[in-house]
Amino acid sequence: MARPYRKIIITTSVLFAGALLISATYYFKPSQERAPQQSLQAIEVTVVKVQPKTHQLNVVSQGTVSPKYEIDLIAEVTGRIEFVSPNFANGDFFTSGEKLVQIEPIDYQLSLITAESAVARAEEELAIERGRVKQARREWRELGDEEANELFLRKPQLKASEAALASASAERDRAQIQLDRTTITAPFNGRIRDTFVHAGQFVSRGTRLATIFSSEVAEIRLPLRDQQLQWIDLPPEYDTLGSQKFPAVSIKSTIGSVQHTREGRIVRTESSIDPQSRMTFAVAEITEPFSQENATPLDMGRFVEAKITGIILDDVTILPRHAVYKNNLVLTVTDQNSIEFARVDVIKTSAEQAIVRGIAEGTVVVSSRVANPFVGMSVSTSPPQSTEKIQSKNTTGEML
């Protein structure tokens, strides 16, 4: 019986010792002293003072320079080429009316002489027939008949002679046209892209002689997205097309490390949207692309960048792109140098800048990047600069 009592005593002792240990730990634990909270250090930021202004939008596109008029010179007669112009070579320039190719004309000259002889005989026959008609009329009056037969008055013979003269004259004109076609002249001021024949070569009607294009006007097809179209003042497609209604365009080409600029104008938009790219193509014209007066020649096939003059926006502010948070919020600085959020209307953005509206004049806006901003955040600012100093062109070339 002593054994069970012994177990009870041991168990009770262990429990009592544990309770004493827990109590001692609770009552004799060291007290924690609350450290004084340190104030957050103000973040240094760059700010700008908003001054809304009127801003001219520009839209950037790219395209390839091509001639407005390009045609193939085709031989309209058959013969041997006896002459080609010294300018009849790939890349050479020519003037309107200049003789480029001469096909041997002797056969056509002989045909013209034969046709002129036939005309002379027909004129002679007509003159004789007219005399016979007069003689027939006199004889009719001497006979005293009231009615005269048309055959007696030789009217059918006269008509036949007149028709024969007309036919001979037409053959003469045809021979003259064929002779004129042996000389191939330039229809405009231009440049030769390719030549396909040489002096001494025999050509037949329809032979391709050369490809030429006008040097007076060049065109550039500029693709525009739907988002870009809203910033350009293009007249409706059904409206009367006048160049004065279309925006100006500045064409920039780069040769080596040197950039060259030419001025032109949008003259039309193509009749339909491109089915593959889903873009609208505006066509810009550059007059005298090869003129060297105060400009560098604009070669055909050169890839260029175009800056199209867009619409004018009133009361807008240009900010760095990273100054806009969550698509339509900016950080403003209060008089106590703390941050507040302001909602703005974002009109247009590029890779580095944004055009916004809805900020009051004189508002101080944070223009530098701030990680995890919150309302009431303390900031340290430098003297604000005006938003007018922010350039309207960023480093990527996108124009605002």
C-alpha positions as CSV (number, residue, x, y, z in Angstrom):
1,M,0.0,0.0,0.0
2,A,3.0,2.3,0.5
3,R,3.9,2.1,-3.2
4,P,0.8,3.9,-4.6
5,Y,1.1,6.7,-2.0
6,R,4.7,7.2,-3.0
7,K,3.7,7.8,-6.7
8,I,1.0,10.3,-5.7
9,I,3.5,12.2,-3.6
10,I,6.1,12.4,-6.4
11,T,3.5,13.5,-9.0
12,T,2.2,16.2,-6.7
13,S,5.8,17.5,-6.0
14,V,6.6,17.7,-9.7
15,L,3.4,19.7,-10.5
16,F,4.0,22.0,-7.5
17,A,7.6,22.7,-8.7
18,G,6.4,23.4,-12.2
19,A,3.9,25.9,-11.0
20,L,6.5,27.7,-8.9
21,L,8.8,27.9,-11.9
22,I,6.1,29.4,-14.2
23,S,5.1,31.9,-11.5
24,A,8.7,33.0,-11.0
25,T,9.2,33.4,-14.7
26,Y,6.1,35.6,-15.0
27,Y,6.8,37.8,-12.0
28,F,10.5,38.2,-12.3
29,K,10.7,38.8,-16.2
30,P,12.6,42.0,-17.2
31,S,10.5,44.9,-18.2
32,Q,10.6,46.1,-21.8
33,E,11.3,49.8,-22.4
34,R,9.5,51.3,-25.4
35,A,12.1,53.0,-27.6
36,P,11.1,56.5,-28.8
37,Q,9.8,56.4,-32.4
38,Q,12.0,58.2,-34.8
39,S,10.4,60.5,-37.4
40,L,10.7,59.4,-41.1
41,Q,13.4,61.3,-43.0
42,A,12.0,63.5,-45.8
43,I,12.7,62.3,-49.4
44,E,14.4,64.6,-51.8
45,V,12.4,65.1,-54.9
46,T,12.5,67.3,-58.0
47,V,9.5,69.5,-58.6
48,V,8.1,71.7,-61.3
49,K,5.7,74.6,-61.1
50,V,2.8,74.1,-63.4
51,Q,2.1,76.8,-66.1
52,P,-0.6,75.6,-68.5
53,K,0.0,76.7,-72.1
54,T,-1.0,76.2,-75.7
55,H,0.8,73.4,-77.3
56,Q,1.3,72.3,-81.0
57,L,1.0,68.6,-81.4
58,N,3.2,66.7,-83.9
59,V,2.7,63.1,-85.1
60,V,5.7,61.1,-86.2
61,S,5.6,58.5,-89.0
62,Q,8.1,56.9,-91.4
63,G,8.0,56.0,-95.1
64,T,10.0,55.6,-98.3
65,V,10.5,58.3,-100.9
66,S,9.0,57.4,-104.3
67,P,8.3,59.3,-107.5
68,K,4.8,60.6,-108.0
69,Y,4.9,59.8,-111.8
70,E,6.8,56.8,-113.1
71,I,6.3,55.4,-116.6
72,D,7.8,52.9,-119.1
73,L,9.0,54.3,-122.5
74,I,7.6,51.9,-125.1
75,A,8.4,51.7,-128.8
76,E,5.3,52.4,-130.9
77,V,7.0,51.6,-134.2
78,T,9.4,49.0,-135.5
79,G,12.9,49.7,-136.6
80,R,16.6,49.9,-135.7
81,I,17.7,52.4,-133.0
82,E,20.1,54.8,-134.6
83,F,20.6,57.2,-131.7
84,V,20.3,57.4,-128.0
85,S,20.8,60.5,-125.9
86,P,24.0,60.9,-123.8
87,N,21.6,61.2,-120.8
88,F,20.0,57.8,-121.7
89,A,21.6,55.9,-118.8
90,N,20.6,54.7,-115.4
91,G,20.4,57.6,-113.0
92,D,20.8,60.4,-115.6
93,F,18.5,63.4,-115.6
94,F,16.7,64.8,-118.6
95,T,14.4,67.7,-119.4
96,S,10.9,67.8,-120.8
97,G,10.9,67.5,-124.6
98,E,14.5,66.2,-124.8
99,K,15.1,63.5,-127.5
100,L,16.1,60.3,-125.7
101,V,15.9,57.7,-128.5
102,Q,15.7,57.9,-132.3
103,I,14.5,54.9,-134.3
104,E,15.6,54.8,-138.0
105,P,13.0,56.9,-139.8
106,I,13.7,56.2,-143.5
107,D,10.9,53.7,-144.0
108,Y,8.4,56.0,-142.4
109,Q,9.6,59.0,-144.4
110,L,9.1,57.0,-147.6
111,S,5.6,56.1,-146.5
112,L,4.9,59.7,-145.8
113,I,6.0,60.7,-149.3
114,T,3.8,58.0,-150.8
115,A,0.8,59.2,-148.7
116,E,1.4,62.8,-149.7
117,S,1.5,61.7,-153.4
118,A,-1.9,60.0,-153.0
119,V,-3.3,63.1,-151.4
120,A,-2.1,65.2,-154.4
121,R,-3.8,62.8,-156.8
122,A,-7.0,62.8,-154.8
123,E,-7.0,66.6,-154.8
124,E,-6.5,66.6,-158.5
125,E,-9.4,64.2,-159.1
126,L,-11.7,66.2,-156.8
127,A,-10.8,69.4,-158.7
128,I,-11.6,67.7,-162.0
129,E,-14.8,66.3,-160.7
130,R,-15.9,69.7,-159.4
131,G,-15.4,71.1,-162.9
132,R,-17.5,68.3,-164.3
133,V,-20.3,69.1,-161.9
134,K,-20.3,72.8,-163.0
135,Q,-20.4,71.6,-166.7
136,A,-23.3,69.3,-165.9
137,R,-25.3,72.2,-164.3
138,R,-24.8,74.4,-167.3
139,E,-26.0,71.7,-169.7
140,W,-29.0,71.1,-167.4
141,R,-30.0,74.8,-167.6
142,E,-29.6,74.8,-171.4
143,L,-31.9,71.8,-171.7
144,G,-34.6,73.7,-169.7
145,D,-35.6,70.6,-167.7
146,E,-37.3,71.5,-164.4
147,E,-36.0,68.4,-162.6
148,A,-32.4,67.1,-163.0
149,N,-31.1,63.7,-162.2
150,E,-28.5,63.5,-159.4
151,L,-26.4,61.2,-161.6
152,F,-26.7,63.7,-164.4
153,L,-25.4,66.5,-162.1
154,R,-22.6,64.1,-161.0
155,K,-23.3,64.4,-157.3
156,P,-22.3,60.8,-156.4
157,Q,-19.1,61.2,-158.4
158,L,-18.3,64.4,-156.4
159,K,-18.9,62.6,-153.1
160,A,-16.7,59.7,-154.1
161,S,-13.9,62.2,-155.0
162,E,-14.3,64.0,-151.7
163,A,-14.2,60.7,-149.8
164,A,-11.1,59.6,-151.7
165,L,-9.4,62.8,-150.7
166,A,-10.4,62.4,-147.0
167,S,-9.0,58.8,-147.1
168,A,-5.8,59.9,-148.7
169,S,-5.4,62.7,-146.1
170,A,-6.0,60.2,-143.3
171,E,-3.3,57.9,-144.6
172,R,-0.9,60.9,-144.9
173,D,-1.7,61.8,-141.3
174,R,-1.1,58.2,-140.2
175,A,2.2,58.2,-142.0
176,Q,3.2,61.4,-140.3
177,I,2.2,60.0,-136.9
178,Q,4.3,56.9,-137.5
179,L,7.2,59.1,-138.5
180,D,6.9,61.2,-135.4
181,R,6.8,58.1,-133.3
182,T,10.3,57.2,-134.4
183,T,11.5,60.0,-132.1
184,I,11.0,59.3,-128.4
185,T,11.1,62.4,-126.3
186,A,10.8,63.0,-122.5
187,P,7.2,64.0,-121.4
188,F,8.5,65.7,-118.3
189,N,11.6,66.7,-116.4
190,G,12.9,63.6,-114.8
191,R,15.4,60.9,-114.2
192,I,16.0,57.5,-115.8
193,R,15.6,54.5,-113.5
194,D,16.6,51.7,-116.0
195,T,17.4,51.4,-119.7
196,F,16.7,48.2,-121.7
197,V,18.0,49.0,-125.2
198,H,21.1,50.4,-126.9
199,A,22.0,52.1,-130.2
200,G,22.0,49.7,-133.1
201,Q,19.5,47.4,-131.5
202,F,16.4,46.4,-133.6
203,V,13.1,46.9,-131.7
204,S,9.5,46.1,-132.6
205,R,6.3,47.8,-131.6
206,G,5.7,47.3,-127.9
207,T,9.4,46.9,-126.9
208,R,10.2,48.4,-123.5
209,L,12.9,51.0,-123.9
210,A,13.4,52.5,-120.4
211,T,11.7,53.3,-117.1
212,I,11.7,56.9,-116.2
213,F,10.2,59.0,-113.4
214,S,9.4,62.7,-112.8
215,S,12.0,64.7,-110.8
216,E,9.5,67.5,-110.1
217,V,7.4,65.8,-107.4
218,A,8.2,63.0,-104.9
219,E,5.7,61.2,-102.7
220,I,6.0,59.5,-99.3
221,R,3.3,57.1,-98.0
222,L,3.0,57.6,-94.2
223,P,1.2,54.9,-92.2
224,L,-1.0,56.3,-89.4
225,R,-2.6,54.5,-86.5
226,D,-6.2,55.3,-85.5
227,Q,-4.8,56.9,-82.3
228,Q,-2.6,59.2,-84.4
229,L,-5.4,60.3,-86.7
230,Q,-7.2,62.1,-83.9
231,W,-4.2,64.4,-83.5
232,I,-4.1,65.5,-87.2
233,D,-6.6,67.9,-88.8
234,L,-7.4,66.0,-92.0
235,P,-10.5,67.0,-94.0
236,P,-13.1,64.4,-94.6
237,E,-12.5,62.1,-97.6
238,Y,-15.6,63.3,-99.4
239,D,-14.6,67.0,-99.0
240,T,-13.0,68.9,-101.8
241,L,-9.3,68.1,-101.7
242,G,-7.2,71.2,-101.5
243,S,-3.6,71.2,-100.4
244,Q,-4.1,74.3,-98.3
245,K,-6.4,72.2,-96.0
246,F,-3.9,69.6,-95.3
247,P,-1.1,69.8,-92.6
248,A,2.5,70.5,-93.3
249,V,5.1,67.8,-92.9
250,S,8.8,68.0,-92.2
251,I,10.8,65.2,-93.8
252,K,14.1,64.2,-92.0
253,S,16.6,61.9,-93.7
254,T,19.9,60.8,-92.3
255,I,23.0,60.4,-94.5
256,G,25.9,59.1,-92.4
257,S,25.8,61.1,-89.2
258,V,24.3,64.2,-90.8
259,Q,20.5,64.8,-90.7
260,H,18.8,66.7,-93.5
261,T,15.3,68.2,-93.5
262,R,12.9,69.0,-96.3
263,E,9.5,70.6,-96.0
264,G,6.4,69.3,-97.7
265,R,2.7,68.9,-97.3
266,I,0.1,66.1,-96.9
267,V,-1.9,66.1,-100.1
268,R,-4.3,63.2,-99.7
269,T,-5.2,60.0,-97.9
270,E,-5.5,56.7,-99.7
271,S,-9.0,55.4,-100.5
272,S,-9.0,52.5,-98.0
273,I,-7.4,51.2,-94.8
274,D,-4.6,48.7,-95.4
275,P,-6.2,45.3,-94.7
276,Q,-3.1,43.8,-93.2
277,S,-1.7,46.6,-91.0
278,R,-5.1,48.2,-90.4
279,M,-3.5,51.6,-90.9
280,T,-4.5,54.6,-92.8
281,F,-1.9,55.9,-95.3
282,A,-1.5,59.7,-95.8
283,V,0.5,60.8,-98.8
284,A,3.0,63.6,-98.5
285,E,4.4,65.5,-101.5
286,I,7.9,67.1,-101.8
287,T,8.4,69.4,-104.7
288,E,11.8,69.5,-106.5
289,P,13.2,66.6,-104.4
290,F,16.6,66.8,-106.3
291,S,16.9,70.6,-106.0
292,Q,20.2,71.5,-104.4
293,E,19.1,75.1,-103.5
294,N,19.3,75.3,-99.7
295,A,18.6,71.6,-99.4
296,T,20.1,68.2,-99.9
297,P,18.7,66.0,-102.8
298,L,16.1,63.5,-101.6
299,D,16.9,60.2,-103.4
300,M,14.1,57.9,-104.4
301,G,13.9,54.8,-102.2
302,R,15.4,56.5,-99.1
303,F,13.7,55.7,-95.8
304,V,12.8,59.0,-94.0
305,E,11.1,60.1,-90.8
306,A,8.1,62.5,-91.2
307,K,6.9,65.0,-88.5
308,I,3.3,65.9,-89.4
309,T,1.9,69.1,-87.9
310,G,-1.0,68.2,-85.7
311,I,-3.8,70.1,-83.9
312,I,-3.3,72.8,-81.2
313,L,-4.2,72.0,-77.6
314,D,-5.1,74.8,-75.1
315,D,-4.3,74.9,-71.4
316,V,-2.2,71.8,-71.2
317,T,0.9,70.8,-69.2
318,I,3.8,68.6,-70.3
319,L,5.2,66.4,-67.6
320,P,7.7,63.5,-67.6
321,R,6.0,60.2,-68.3
322,H,7.0,58.8,-64.9
323,A,5.3,61.7,-63.1
324,V,1.9,60.1,-63.9
325,Y,0.9,57.3,-61.5
326,K,-1.8,54.7,-62.1
327,N,-2.6,56.2,-65.5
328,N,-4.2,59.5,-64.2
329,L,-2.6,60.6,-60.9
330,V,0.2,63.0,-60.2
331,L,2.0,63.9,-57.0
332,T,1.6,67.5,-55.7
333,V,3.5,69.1,-52.9
334,T,1.6,71.0,-50.2
335,D,2.8,74.1,-48.3
336,Q,3.9,71.7,-45.5
337,N,6.1,69.8,-47.9
338,S,4.0,66.7,-47.9
339,I,2.6,64.7,-50.8
340,E,-1.0,64.7,-52.1
341,F,-2.5,62.9,-55.1
342,A,-4.2,64.9,-57.8
343,R,-6.3,63.4,-60.6
344,V,-5.6,64.7,-64.1
345,D,-6.9,64.2,-67.6
346,V,-4.1,62.5,-69.6
347,I,-4.5,63.6,-73.3
348,K,-1.4,62.0,-74.9
349,T,1.6,60.1,-73.8
350,S,4.9,59.0,-75.3
351,A,7.7,56.9,-74.0
352,E,9.1,59.7,-71.8
353,Q,6.5,62.5,-71.6
354,A,2.8,63.1,-71.0
355,I,0.4,65.9,-71.9
356,V,-2.2,66.4,-69.2
357,R,-4.9,68.8,-68.4
358,G,-6.7,69.7,-65.1
359,I,-3.8,71.0,-63.0
360,A,-4.2,74.5,-61.7
361,E,-1.6,77.1,-62.5
362,G,1.1,77.4,-59.9
363,T,0.6,73.9,-58.5
364,V,3.9,72.2,-57.5
365,V,4.2,68.8,-59.1
366,V,6.8,66.1,-58.4
367,S,8.7,65.4,-61.6
368,S,11.2,62.8,-60.3
369,R,10.5,59.1,-59.6
370,V,9.1,58.3,-56.1
371,A,8.9,54.7,-55.0
372,N,5.7,53.7,-53.2
373,P,4.4,57.3,-52.6
374,F,1.6,57.8,-50.1
375,V,-0.5,60.7,-48.9
376,G,1.3,62.8,-46.3
377,M,4.8,61.6,-47.2
378,S,7.3,64.2,-46.3
379,V,9.5,65.5,-49.1
380,S,12.4,67.9,-49.5
381,T,12.2,69.9,-52.6
382,S,14.6,72.0,-54.6
383,P,13.5,75.3,-56.1
384,P,10.8,74.4,-58.7
385,Q,11.4,75.1,-62.4
386,S,8.7,76.0,-64.8
387,T,7.0,73.3,-66.9
388,E,7.7,75.5,-70.0
389,K,11.3,74.4,-69.9
390,I,10.3,70.8,-70.5
391,Q,11.1,70.0,-74.1
392,S,8.4,69.0,-76.5
393,K,10.6,66.3,-78.0
394,N,11.9,63.4,-76.0
395,T,15.0,61.2,-76.5
396,T,13.1,58.5,-78.4
397,G,12.1,60.9,-81.2
398,E,8.3,60.7,-80.5
399,M,6.9,64.1,-81.0
400,L,4.4,65.7,-78.7
